[in-house]
Amino acid sequence: VNKLEESFDFINEGTKPLAAYLFTNDNKFKEEFVKNVSAGGDGSIRYPPYTDTKQKTMKALVAGDVTGVVRALFGWS
């Protein structure tokens, strides 16, 4: 595809994929793709760019700290 919007249309035409592979050198395109094509929203946490909020959320998840996850997601930590 040539445009980001075309990729969403193409993906949404079929059944929900288990994975999406993106081959590009365009970092802006890559960031938008990851933000918009994720399963249940966890893709935005698991994939780059790793912001301070994402790092805090992942650390809390790994530690099993439910309160820490909520605090990180709401920016309270």
URQUIHU-V835103 format. One record per residue. N is the residue number from 1. RES is the residue in three letters. SS is DSSP state (hx for helix, st for strand, lp for the rest). BURIAL is b if it has 16 or more other C-alpha atoms within 10 Angstrom, else e. Layout:
# URQUIHU-V835103
n=(N | N)
res=(RES | RES)
ss=(SS | SS)
burial=(BURIAL | BURIAL)
This chain:
# URQUIHU-V835103
n=(1 | 2 | 3 | 4 | 5 | 6 | 7 | 8 | 9 | 10 | 11 | 12 | 13 | 14 | 15 | 16 | 17 | 18 | 19 | 20 | 21 | 22 | 23 | 24 | 25 | 26 | 27 | 28 | 29 | 30 | 31 | 32 | 33 | 34 | 35 | 36 | 37 | 38 | 39 | 40 | 41 | 42 | 43 | 44 | 45 | 46 | 47 | 48 | 49 | 50 | 51 | 52 | 53 | 54 | 55 | 56 | 57 | 58 | 59 | 60 | 61 | 62 | 63 | 64 | 65 | 66 | 67 | 68 | 69 | 70 | 71 | 72 | 73 | 74 | 75 | 76 | 77)
res=(VAL | ASN | LYS | LEU | GLU | GLU | SER | PHE | ASP | PHE | ILE | ASN | GLU | GLY | THR | LYS | PRO | LEU | ALA | ALA | TYR | LEU | PHE | THR | ASN | ASP | ASN | LYS | PHE | LYS | GLU | GLU | PHE | VAL | LYS | ASN | VAL | SER | ALA | GLY | GLY | ASP | GLY | SER | ILE | ARG | TYR | PRO | PRO | TYR | THR | ASP | THR | LYS | GLN | LYS | THR | MET | LYS | ALA | LEU | VAL | ALA | GLY | ASP | VAL | THR | GLY | VAL | VAL | ARG | ALA | LEU | PHE | GLY | TRP | SER)
ss=(lp | lp | lp | hx | hx | hx | hx | hx | hx | hx | hx | hx | hx | lp | lp | lp | lp | lp | lp | lp | lp | lp | lp | lp | lp | lp | hx | hx | hx | hx | hx | hx | hx | hx | hx | hx | lp | lp | lp | lp | lp | lp | hx | hx | hx | hx | lp | lp | lp | lp | lp | hx | hx | hx | hx | hx | hx | hx | hx | hx | hx | hx | hx | lp | lp | hx | hx | hx | hx | hx | hx | hx | hx | hx | lp | lp | lp)
burial=(e | e | e | e | e | e | e | e | e | e | e | e | e | e | e | e | e | e | e | e | e | e | e | e | e | e | e | e | e | b | e | e | b | b | b | e | b | b | e | e | e | e | e | b | b | e | e | e | e | e | e | e | b | b | e | b | b | b | e | b | e | e | e | e | e | e | e | b | b | e | b | b | e | e | e | e | e)
